[in-house]
Amino acid sequence: MSSVTPVPGIRLTREEGQVALITIGRPPVNALNWDLKRALVSIFEEVHADEDLRCVVFASDLPRTFCAGSDLHELTRDHSRRGSATERTRFEFDMWQMLSGLPKPSVAAVEGHALGSGMELAIACDFRIAGANADFGLPEIRIGGAPGIQTLARLPFLVGYGAARRMLLIGASLDAAEAYRVGLVDQLVPAGEAVERAMTLARTLAAQPASSMKFLRASLAASMAAAVEAVEPVEMGGVEELFLAPEMHEGIQAFIEKRQPDFQAAVAAARAVDRQ
């Protein structure tokens, strides 16, 4: 493999020019900050333009975490700025749309935690290979937030309405075996073997006719387009108020301070300020 695109926290390597391995390495938990998200967009553009690449694999440099989500320390700095939620949501929608819309298939090799934006990355891929130590979750509700448009639209297609409802409204996580049972994971493998198995699948996908692959992926995307279009105005219309609500401020602060959030107290305090 030869390494290209040197960007801090992420690297792209090629195997025989046809399969690209994109590896995230931002300790301690691969939290996605703005710089890393912009780097991902640049890599997606590079992969899209490279006609020699036939398949993309995503993996982590960290043994216990695929990606634990967005950087909440960065998020709390933006919390009070009106317009930041809409800006972030639109950027992330476009970012995952770029990945899911690549004219070549993608595979997520998940070891350890895939949470929040980490699970969104995995969902935006065509296939997910999980080590037995993997788990998947959308804990945004626990901090007063919500996942992005792509995930809200795609998740019920992948796991069914019931499992999607539990993950979204309760913040329930799925271990690797349950994720495989409900269809979120395509292959369940022993811990530590996800990347190797993902690369094997990627070589199989890379060997398929490119024209057929492009047509079939576009057809599959079209079947989900109506769901994405239905979710987009709901999220874009309400995300700003959600982002500025006292519950989200309390949820983020509680997470950073490693304590249980008190959402009711936060709402009561905000109402008391409004009455003054």
TORTORVEX-564720 format. One record per residue (C-alpha): x, y, z; residue number from 1; residue in three letters. Coordinates in pm, 1 decimal, always signed. Last residue first. Layout:
residues N
{east:X, north:Y, up:Z, n:NUM, res:ALA}
...
END
This chain:
residues 276
{east:-3725.9, north:+3826.6, up:+3502.1, n:276, res:GLN}
{east:-3971.7, north:+3573.8, up:+3360.3, n:275, res:ARG}
{east:-3723.2, north:+3451.6, up:+3097.5, n:274, res:ASP}
{east:-3461.6, north:+3381.8, up:+3367.1, n:273, res:VAL}
{east:-3710.1, north:+3170.6, up:+3562.9, n:272, res:ALA}
{east:-3799.2, north:+2982.3, up:+3244.5, n:271, res:ARG}
{east:-3431.8, north:+2899.2, up:+3185.9, n:270, res:ALA}
{east:-3392.1, north:+2773.2, up:+3543.7, n:269, res:ALA}
{east:-3700.9, north:+2553.0, up:+3511.2, n:268, res:ALA}
{east:-3573.8, north:+2407.0, up:+3182.7, n:267, res:VAL}
{east:-3234.4, north:+2327.3, up:+3335.2, n:266, res:ALA}
{east:-3396.4, north:+2175.8, up:+3644.5, n:265, res:ALA}
{east:-3608.6, north:+1949.1, up:+3426.2, n:264, res:GLN}
{east:-3307.2, north:+1839.6, up:+3220.2, n:263, res:PHE}
{east:-3095.2, north:+1730.4, up:+3515.1, n:262, res:ASP}
{east:-2798.2, north:+1567.2, up:+3344.0, n:261, res:PRO}
{east:-2610.5, north:+1283.4, up:+3516.8, n:260, res:GLN}
{east:-2244.7, north:+1362.5, up:+3578.6, n:259, res:ARG}
{east:-1916.1, north:+1333.7, up:+3388.3, n:258, res:LYS}
{east:-1847.5, north:+1710.2, up:+3373.0, n:257, res:GLU}
{east:-1821.7, north:+1698.5, up:+2992.4, n:256, res:ILE}
{east:-2135.6, north:+1486.5, up:+2969.8, n:255, res:PHE}
{east:-2321.4, north:+1707.4, up:+3215.6, n:254, res:ALA}
{east:-2222.7, north:+2019.4, up:+3020.1, n:253, res:GLN}
{east:-2346.2, north:+1864.5, up:+2694.0, n:252, res:ILE}
{east:-2677.7, north:+1759.4, up:+2844.1, n:251, res:GLY}
{east:-2735.7, north:+2090.7, up:+3021.7, n:250, res:GLU}
{east:-2683.1, north:+2291.1, up:+2701.4, n:249, res:HIS}
{east:-2899.6, north:+2043.4, up:+2515.4, n:248, res:MET}
{east:-3179.4, north:+2067.7, up:+2770.6, n:247, res:GLU}
{east:-3164.8, north:+2448.9, up:+2778.6, n:246, res:PRO}
{east:-3269.2, north:+2462.4, up:+2410.5, n:245, res:ALA}
{east:-3032.2, north:+2633.4, up:+2164.0, n:244, res:LEU}
{east:-2958.9, north:+2320.8, up:+1957.0, n:243, res:PHE}
{east:-3323.3, north:+2212.5, up:+1957.2, n:242, res:LEU}
{east:-3431.2, north:+2561.5, up:+1849.4, n:241, res:GLU}
{east:-3184.9, north:+2551.6, up:+1560.2, n:240, res:GLU}
{east:-3266.8, north:+2192.2, up:+1466.4, n:239, res:VAL}
{east:-3634.5, north:+2258.6, up:+1406.4, n:238, res:GLY}
{east:-3681.1, north:+2356.2, up:+1042.5, n:237, res:GLY}
{east:-3370.4, north:+2179.4, up:+914.1, n:236, res:MET}
{east:-3483.7, north:+1860.6, up:+1085.2, n:235, res:GLU}
{east:-3840.7, north:+1860.6, up:+959.7, n:234, res:VAL}
{east:-3745.0, north:+1992.7, up:+614.9, n:233, res:PRO}
{east:-3487.3, north:+1711.6, up:+565.9, n:232, res:GLU}
{east:-3690.1, north:+1416.5, up:+698.2, n:231, res:VAL}
{east:-3929.0, north:+1385.0, up:+402.3, n:230, res:ALA}
{east:-3657.2, north:+1433.9, up:+139.9, n:229, res:GLU}
{east:-3443.1, north:+1166.0, up:+304.8, n:228, res:VAL}
{east:-3735.7, north:+923.0, up:+309.8, n:227, res:ALA}
{east:-3816.3, north:+991.8, up:-55.4, n:226, res:ALA}
{east:-3453.2, north:+938.0, up:-154.1, n:225, res:ALA}
{east:-3437.2, north:+587.3, up:-6.1, n:224, res:MET}
{east:-3540.9, north:+396.5, up:-320.0, n:223, res:SER}
{east:-3331.9, north:+636.9, up:-528.7, n:222, res:ALA}
{east:-3019.0, north:+536.3, up:-337.1, n:221, res:ALA}
{east:-3076.6, north:+172.2, up:-430.4, n:220, res:LEU}
{east:-3105.8, north:+268.8, up:-797.3, n:219, res:SER}
{east:-2790.4, north:+480.3, up:-780.2, n:218, res:ALA}
{east:-2606.3, north:+187.1, up:-623.7, n:217, res:ARG}
{east:-2730.6, north:-39.6, up:-902.7, n:216, res:LEU}
{east:-2621.7, north:+196.0, up:-1181.7, n:215, res:PHE}
{east:-2273.8, north:+262.0, up:-1038.4, n:214, res:LYS}
{east:-2209.2, north:-106.4, up:-973.5, n:213, res:MET}
{east:-2330.5, north:-203.2, up:-1320.2, n:212, res:SER}
{east:-2094.8, north:+46.7, up:-1484.3, n:211, res:SER}
{east:-1802.6, north:-54.3, up:-1263.0, n:210, res:ALA}
{east:-1830.3, north:-424.0, up:-1343.0, n:209, res:PRO}
{east:-1746.8, north:-613.6, up:-1019.9, n:208, res:GLN}
{east:-1382.7, north:-672.6, up:-922.1, n:207, res:ALA}
{east:-1379.3, north:-378.9, up:-681.6, n:206, res:ALA}
{east:-1668.0, north:-536.6, up:-489.3, n:205, res:LEU}
{east:-1473.9, north:-858.8, up:-434.7, n:204, res:THR}
{east:-1162.5, north:-661.5, up:-336.6, n:203, res:ARG}
{east:-1374.3, north:-460.1, up:-91.5, n:202, res:ALA}
{east:-1512.2, north:-779.1, up:+66.3, n:201, res:LEU}
{east:-1158.6, north:-899.7, up:+136.5, n:200, res:THR}
{east:-1066.3, north:-554.0, up:+267.4, n:199, res:MET}
{east:-1363.5, north:-564.4, up:+503.1, n:198, res:ALA}
{east:-1257.8, north:-907.8, up:+627.9, n:197, res:ARG}
{east:-907.9, north:-784.1, up:+709.3, n:196, res:GLU}
{east:-1042.2, north:-465.4, up:+867.9, n:195, res:VAL}
{east:-1295.3, north:-650.4, up:+1084.0, n:194, res:ALA}
{east:-1055.2, north:-915.2, up:+1215.6, n:193, res:GLU}
{east:-963.5, north:-769.7, up:+1555.8, n:192, res:GLY}
{east:-1267.4, north:-907.7, up:+1735.2, n:191, res:ALA}
{east:-1401.7, north:-1218.7, up:+1563.7, n:190, res:PRO}
{east:-1636.8, north:-1150.3, up:+1270.4, n:189, res:VAL}
{east:-1998.1, north:-1042.8, up:+1221.8, n:188, res:LEU}
{east:-2081.0, north:-965.2, up:+858.2, n:187, res:GLN}
{east:-2356.5, north:-745.3, up:+716.3, n:186, res:ASP}
{east:-2421.2, north:-535.1, up:+1027.6, n:185, res:VAL}
{east:-2735.9, north:-323.3, up:+1062.5, n:184, res:LEU}
{east:-2948.5, north:-623.6, up:+972.2, n:183, res:GLY}
{east:-3142.2, north:-678.1, up:+1296.3, n:182, res:VAL}
{east:-2943.2, north:-990.5, up:+1392.1, n:181, res:ARG}
{east:-2607.2, north:-837.6, up:+1298.9, n:180, res:TYR}
{east:-2669.4, north:-535.5, up:+1520.8, n:179, res:ALA}
{east:-2780.7, north:-772.8, up:+1796.7, n:178, res:GLU}
{east:-2453.6, north:-969.6, up:+1772.5, n:177, res:ALA}
{east:-2238.5, north:-654.3, up:+1754.6, n:176, res:ALA}
{east:-2397.4, north:-490.0, up:+2056.5, n:175, res:ASP}
{east:-2683.4, north:-252.3, up:+1993.1, n:174, res:LEU}
{east:-2711.4, north:+69.9, up:+2191.7, n:173, res:SER}
{east:-3030.4, north:+223.7, up:+2327.7, n:172, res:ALA}
{east:-3059.1, north:+602.4, up:+2315.4, n:171, res:GLY}
{east:-3417.5, north:+578.9, up:+2437.0, n:170, res:ILE}
{east:-3594.8, north:+769.2, up:+2158.0, n:169, res:LEU}
{east:-3346.1, north:+714.2, up:+1873.5, n:168, res:LEU}
{east:-3210.6, north:+365.3, up:+1939.2, n:167, res:MET}
{east:-3542.4, north:+228.1, up:+2058.9, n:166, res:ARG}
{east:-3731.6, north:+382.0, up:+1763.5, n:165, res:ARG}
{east:-3478.7, north:+246.1, up:+1513.5, n:164, res:ALA}
{east:-3516.5, north:-102.5, up:+1664.2, n:163, res:ALA}
{east:-3893.9, north:-87.6, up:+1623.1, n:162, res:GLY}
{east:-3899.4, north:+76.5, up:+1279.1, n:161, res:TYR}
{east:-3672.4, north:-176.1, up:+1109.9, n:160, res:GLY}
{east:-3293.2, north:-210.2, up:+1128.3, n:159, res:VAL}
{east:-3165.7, north:-88.0, up:+790.7, n:158, res:LEU}
{east:-3460.2, north:+96.2, up:+637.1, n:157, res:PHE}
{east:-3550.7, north:+242.9, up:+978.5, n:156, res:PRO}
{east:-3193.5, north:+381.0, up:+1006.4, n:155, res:LEU}
{east:-3170.9, north:+547.8, up:+666.1, n:154, res:ARG}
{east:-3393.7, north:+852.8, up:+707.8, n:153, res:ALA}
{east:-3297.6, north:+950.3, up:+1062.0, n:152, res:LEU}
{east:-2935.5, north:+871.1, up:+977.3, n:151, res:THR}
{east:-2924.5, north:+1089.4, up:+667.6, n:150, res:GLN}
{east:-3092.9, north:+1379.9, up:+843.4, n:149, res:ILE}
{east:-2852.9, north:+1396.9, up:+1134.2, n:148, res:GLY}
{east:-2888.2, north:+1253.6, up:+1484.1, n:147, res:PRO}
{east:-3072.4, north:+1437.6, up:+1763.4, n:146, res:ALA}
{east:-2980.1, north:+1641.8, up:+2070.8, n:145, res:GLY}
{east:-3086.4, north:+1677.2, up:+2433.3, n:144, res:GLY}
{east:-2769.3, north:+1522.2, up:+2573.6, n:143, res:ILE}
{east:-2917.9, north:+1176.7, up:+2624.5, n:142, res:ARG}
{east:-3114.1, north:+1216.8, up:+2301.2, n:141, res:ILE}
{east:-2785.3, north:+1213.5, up:+2110.3, n:140, res:GLU}
{east:-2695.9, north:+861.6, up:+2227.0, n:139, res:PRO}
{east:-2715.3, north:+705.9, up:+1879.3, n:138, res:LEU}
{east:-2553.1, north:+367.3, up:+1931.7, n:137, res:GLY}
{east:-2355.7, north:+83.6, up:+1779.2, n:136, res:PHE}
{east:-2136.5, north:-171.7, up:+1952.5, n:135, res:ASP}
{east:-1830.8, north:-359.7, up:+1837.4, n:134, res:ALA}
{east:-1636.3, north:-621.5, up:+2036.3, n:133, res:ASN}
{east:-1743.7, north:-909.1, up:+1806.5, n:132, res:ALA}
{east:-1581.0, north:-726.1, up:+1516.0, n:131, res:GLY}
{east:-1820.7, north:-563.6, up:+1275.5, n:130, res:ALA}
{east:-1829.0, north:-547.4, up:+894.9, n:129, res:ILE}
{east:-2067.6, north:-280.6, up:+766.1, n:128, res:ARG}
{east:-2163.7, north:-243.9, up:+400.8, n:127, res:PHE}
{east:-2288.4, north:+36.7, up:+175.5, n:126, res:ASP}
{east:-2145.1, north:+316.3, up:+389.8, n:125, res:CYS}
{east:-2358.5, north:+607.4, up:+514.7, n:124, res:ALA}
{east:-2464.6, north:+391.8, up:+810.6, n:123, res:ILE}
{east:-2101.5, north:+350.9, up:+924.2, n:122, res:ALA}
{east:-2038.7, north:+725.9, up:+912.1, n:121, res:LEU}
{east:-2364.2, north:+790.4, up:+1099.3, n:120, res:GLU}
{east:-2254.2, north:+534.3, up:+1358.5, n:119, res:MET}
{east:-1940.2, north:+734.9, up:+1417.1, n:118, res:GLY}
{east:-2143.0, north:+1056.8, up:+1412.2, n:117, res:SER}
{east:-2330.1, north:+928.6, up:+1716.7, n:116, res:GLY}
{east:-2157.5, north:+614.4, up:+1839.4, n:115, res:LEU}
{east:-1951.7, north:+340.9, up:+1675.6, n:114, res:ALA}
{east:-1767.7, north:+187.1, up:+1973.1, n:113, res:HIS}
{east:-1528.5, north:-104.3, up:+1933.4, n:112, res:GLY}
{east:-1413.1, north:-244.8, up:+1599.2, n:111, res:GLU}
{east:-1606.6, north:-142.9, up:+1289.7, n:110, res:VAL}
{east:-1478.8, north:-198.8, up:+936.0, n:109, res:ALA}
{east:-1708.6, north:+27.3, up:+730.0, n:108, res:ALA}
{east:-1735.4, north:-62.7, up:+360.1, n:107, res:VAL}
{east:-1789.2, north:+169.0, up:+62.7, n:106, res:SER}
{east:-1911.3, north:+116.9, up:-292.7, n:105, res:PRO}
{east:-1813.5, north:+330.9, up:-592.7, n:104, res:LYS}
{east:-1997.8, north:+618.8, up:-763.9, n:103, res:PRO}
{east:-1990.7, north:+804.3, up:-431.5, n:102, res:LEU}
{east:-2339.8, north:+915.3, up:-328.2, n:101, res:GLY}
{east:-2335.7, north:+761.8, up:+20.8, n:100, res:SER}
{east:-2011.8, north:+944.6, up:+95.6, n:99, res:LEU}
{east:-2113.5, north:+1277.5, up:-56.1, n:98, res:MET}
{east:-2453.1, north:+1256.4, up:+113.8, n:97, res:GLN}
{east:-2269.2, north:+1201.4, up:+442.9, n:96, res:TRP}
{east:-2083.6, north:+1531.4, up:+393.3, n:95, res:MET}
{east:-2384.0, north:+1721.3, up:+257.2, n:94, res:ASP}
{east:-2591.6, north:+1629.0, up:+561.8, n:93, res:PHE}
{east:-2297.7, north:+1711.5, up:+788.8, n:92, res:GLU}
{east:-2260.7, north:+2058.8, up:+639.1, n:91, res:PHE}
{east:-2634.9, north:+2126.2, up:+654.0, n:90, res:ARG}
{east:-2655.9, north:+2015.8, up:+1017.4, n:89, res:THR}
{east:-2352.3, north:+2220.4, up:+1118.8, n:88, res:ARG}
{east:-2475.9, north:+2540.1, up:+953.0, n:87, res:GLU}
{east:-2827.0, north:+2492.8, up:+1089.2, n:86, res:THR}
{east:-2688.0, north:+2437.3, up:+1438.0, n:85, res:ALA}
{east:-2448.7, north:+2733.9, up:+1414.2, n:84, res:SER}
{east:-2723.4, north:+2977.9, up:+1317.1, n:83, res:GLY}
{east:-2758.6, north:+3127.6, up:+1660.6, n:82, res:ARG}
{east:-2431.3, north:+3111.6, up:+1852.0, n:81, res:ARG}
{east:-2493.0, north:+2984.7, up:+2206.4, n:80, res:SER}
{east:-2383.7, north:+2625.6, up:+2151.7, n:79, res:HIS}
{east:-2076.6, north:+2685.7, up:+1938.3, n:78, res:ASP}
{east:-1828.9, north:+2643.5, up:+2225.1, n:77, res:ARG}
{east:-2034.3, north:+2347.6, up:+2349.4, n:76, res:THR}
{east:-1994.0, north:+2171.5, up:+2015.2, n:75, res:LEU}
{east:-1614.9, north:+2197.4, up:+2022.4, n:74, res:GLU}
{east:-1602.3, north:+2023.4, up:+2358.8, n:73, res:HIS}
{east:-1864.5, north:+1783.2, up:+2225.2, n:72, res:LEU}
{east:-1637.3, north:+1659.4, up:+1944.4, n:71, res:ASP}
{east:-1872.3, north:+1460.6, up:+1723.7, n:70, res:SER}
{east:-1916.4, north:+1087.1, up:+1761.7, n:69, res:GLY}
{east:-1739.5, north:+798.1, up:+1936.8, n:68, res:ALA}
{east:-1561.2, north:+667.8, up:+1626.6, n:67, res:CYS}
{east:-1431.3, north:+314.3, up:+1563.0, n:66, res:PHE}
{east:-1325.2, north:+280.8, up:+1924.3, n:65, res:THR}
{east:-1150.9, north:+7.8, up:+2122.5, n:64, res:ARG}
{east:-838.3, north:-62.3, up:+1914.6, n:63, res:PRO}
{east:-777.4, north:+291.7, up:+1786.2, n:62, res:LEU}
{east:-641.5, north:+335.4, up:+1431.8, n:61, res:ASP}
{east:-994.8, north:+318.1, up:+1299.6, n:60, res:SER}
{east:-1139.9, north:+185.7, up:+973.9, n:59, res:ALA}
{east:-1319.3, north:+294.9, up:+659.2, n:58, res:PHE}
{east:-1293.9, north:+94.3, up:+335.4, n:57, res:VAL}
{east:-1342.7, north:+242.4, up:-14.1, n:56, res:VAL}
{east:-1400.5, north:+58.7, up:-344.5, n:55, res:CYS}
{east:-1315.3, north:+94.9, up:-714.9, n:54, res:ARG}
{east:-1032.7, north:+348.7, up:-718.4, n:53, res:LEU}
{east:-883.9, north:+397.3, up:-1065.4, n:52, res:ASP}
{east:-1138.7, north:+665.8, up:-1155.7, n:51, res:GLU}
{east:-1002.4, north:+899.5, up:-889.6, n:50, res:ASP}
{east:-1239.4, north:+1198.5, up:-885.3, n:49, res:ALA}
{east:-1481.3, north:+1053.8, up:-630.9, n:48, res:HIS}
{east:-1197.0, north:+938.7, up:-406.0, n:47, res:VAL}
{east:-1044.4, north:+1285.9, up:-405.9, n:46, res:GLU}
{east:-1378.5, north:+1453.0, up:-333.5, n:45, res:GLU}
{east:-1444.5, north:+1206.7, up:-51.4, n:44, res:PHE}
{east:-1096.1, north:+1280.9, up:+82.6, n:43, res:ILE}
{east:-1162.7, north:+1654.3, up:+85.3, n:42, res:SER}
{east:-1496.2, north:+1595.9, up:+263.0, n:41, res:VAL}
{east:-1321.8, north:+1377.9, up:+520.7, n:40, res:LEU}
{east:-1065.4, north:+1652.9, up:+582.5, n:39, res:ALA}
{east:-1350.3, north:+1899.0, up:+640.6, n:38, res:ARG}
{east:-1494.0, north:+1658.3, up:+897.6, n:37, res:LYS}
{east:-1154.7, north:+1622.7, up:+1065.0, n:36, res:LEU}
{east:-1106.8, north:+1998.1, up:+1091.1, n:35, res:ASP}
{east:-1461.4, north:+2050.6, up:+1219.1, n:34, res:TRP}
{east:-1419.6, north:+1796.3, up:+1499.8, n:33, res:ASN}
{east:-1497.6, north:+1424.8, up:+1479.7, n:32, res:LEU}
{east:-1418.1, north:+1246.3, up:+1804.9, n:31, res:ALA}
{east:-1179.2, north:+961.0, up:+1726.0, n:30, res:ASN}
{east:-1196.6, north:+832.2, up:+2086.3, n:29, res:VAL}
{east:-867.1, north:+921.8, up:+2260.4, n:28, res:PRO}
{east:-714.3, north:+981.5, up:+2022.5, n:27, res:PRO}
{east:-761.3, north:+1104.0, up:+1663.9, n:26, res:ARG}
{east:-675.5, north:+821.9, up:+1424.6, n:25, res:GLY}
{east:-918.1, north:+771.2, up:+1137.4, n:24, res:ILE}
{east:-817.8, north:+529.5, up:+860.9, n:23, res:THR}
{east:-934.9, north:+548.2, up:+500.9, n:22, res:ILE}
{east:-840.1, north:+232.1, up:+308.2, n:21, res:LEU}
{east:-869.8, north:+275.0, up:-69.7, n:20, res:ALA}
{east:-913.2, north:-25.4, up:-298.1, n:19, res:VAL}
{east:-819.7, north:-17.9, up:-666.7, n:18, res:GLN}
{east:-463.1, north:+118.0, up:-689.1, n:17, res:GLY}
{east:-298.3, north:-207.5, up:-583.8, n:16, res:GLU}
{east:-399.2, north:-133.3, up:-224.5, n:15, res:GLU}
{east:-426.3, north:+234.3, up:-152.7, n:14, res:ARG}
{east:-382.7, north:+432.4, up:+165.8, n:13, res:THR}
{east:-580.8, north:+730.6, up:+294.3, n:12, res:LEU}
{east:-497.1, north:+896.4, up:+623.6, n:11, res:ARG}
{east:-681.5, north:+1071.9, up:+902.7, n:10, res:ILE}
{east:-601.3, north:+1253.5, up:+1224.6, n:9, res:GLY}
{east:-365.7, north:+1508.3, up:+1068.4, n:8, res:PRO}
{east:-400.6, north:+1504.8, up:+686.6, n:7, res:VAL}
{east:-144.7, north:+1340.8, up:+454.1, n:6, res:PRO}
{east:-342.5, north:+1266.5, up:+134.7, n:5, res:THR}
{east:-153.4, north:+961.8, up:+5.7, n:4, res:VAL}
{east:-1.5, north:+643.5, up:+150.0, n:3, res:SER}
{east:+109.0, north:+354.5, up:-70.8, n:2, res:SER}
{east:+0.0, north:+0.0, up:+0.0, n:1, res:MET}
END
